[in-house]
Amino acid sequence: MSVKHLGKGSEEPPRVEGLLRLYSMEFCPYAQRARLVLKAKNIPHDIVNINLLSKPEWYFKIHSEGKVPALLDGDKIIVESLDICDYLDEKYPERPLYSAEPAAKAKEKEIIQKIGPVTGVFARALFTDEKKEVKEWTQEFISVLQPLEDELKSRGTTYFGGEKPGMVDYMVWPWAERAGSFVIKFGQKPALSDDQIPLLRKWRKAMREDPVSSELYHGPERFWKVVLFKLNNVENPDYDKVASS
Ligand SMILES: N[C@@H](CCC(=O)N[C@@H](CS)C(=O)NCC(=O)O)C(=O)O
């Protein structure tokens, strides 16, 4: 599948009747959520990648703010990664990613919200020059990750979804995949002792082996290159070159 990211002056590729279309960006963690769900459920779709630093004019008709992801299903447009993933899970019940039981499903949705503070610290640590020692960032990460660690502990399973990854796992994974970018930026590993977030570390290793997340894996180095493009305000980053390197 082509990874070309379409920018200003481009035209939207012709739509294929009856086929879902995901508007994405190869390195966006939110778009990755939708791609993980599409893959886990084997849902036929095509992908149109958007150059977020030079957005195509036509894309604002799909998403008023020009953000990714967006899902097109016939004449329905769904935006927001969690809404897209919920929509896909309901419409394509094979390999359900949430628990069937409503209270358990509601609880899973609650756990997904716990990633919010993690993405906040992640963005500050990677995208800003906020001056902090690695030790301090590590402590901050641990405090926002602890609720997820506690959840795994109370479940007693490798994955939040049980024996296999489920919706919570796929909604959290994109940030775990990118965690190594922190080591690249700061030139050192976070100072974690064995008793700090051990279950989440085990979970991360297991998720790396999951066939669905492996297939979409880019890893921290390539993600970091894209971050550098953004930080250096390069107007037309060659996502395509990075994506195929
Ligand atoms: N809350 C949104 C966040 C989507 C988002 O922030 N996407 C970023 C790319 S990772 C984006 O489109 N940025 C372009 C912009 O903000 O203009 C979701 O969950 O889908």
The ligand as a MOL file (V3000), in Angstrom:
LIG
                    3D

  0  0  0     0  0            999 V3000
M  V30 BEGIN CTAB
M  V30 COUNTS 20 19 0 0 0
M  V30 BEGIN ATOM
M  V30 1 N -8.6170 13.6610 19.5550 0
M  V30 2 C -8.2060 13.3360 18.2120 0
M  V30 3 C -6.7640 13.7460 18.0330 0
M  V30 4 C -6.3090 13.6730 16.5750 0
M  V30 5 C -5.0040 14.4340 16.3500 0
M  V30 6 O -4.5950 15.2860 17.1640 0
M  V30 7 N -4.3540 14.1410 15.2260 0
M  V30 8 C -3.1770 14.8920 14.8680 0
M  V30 9 C -2.1210 14.0060 14.2330 0
M  V30 10 S -1.4330 12.8170 15.3370 0
M  V30 11 C -3.5280 15.9170 13.8020 0
M  V30 12 O -4.3560 15.6570 12.9640 0
M  V30 13 N -2.8360 17.0440 13.8240 0
M  V30 14 C -2.9950 18.0570 12.8230 0
M  V30 15 C -3.5340 19.3300 13.3860 0
M  V30 16 O -3.7370 19.4060 14.6270 0
M  V30 17 O -3.7370 20.2570 12.6420 0
M  V30 18 C -8.4200 11.8350 17.9770 0
M  V30 19 O -8.4350 11.0820 18.9620 0
M  V30 20 O -8.6220 11.4240 16.8290 0
M  V30 END ATOM
M  V30 BEGIN BOND
M  V30 1 1 1 2
M  V30 2 1 2 3
M  V30 3 1 2 18
M  V30 4 1 3 4
M  V30 5 1 4 5
M  V30 6 2 5 6
M  V30 7 1 5 7
M  V30 8 1 7 8
M  V30 9 1 8 9
M  V30 10 1 8 11
M  V30 11 1 9 10
M  V30 12 2 11 12
M  V30 13 1 11 13
M  V30 14 1 13 14
M  V30 15 1 14 15
M  V30 16 2 15 16
M  V30 17 1 15 17
M  V30 18 2 18 19
M  V30 19 1 18 20
M  V30 END BOND
M  V30 END CTAB
M  END
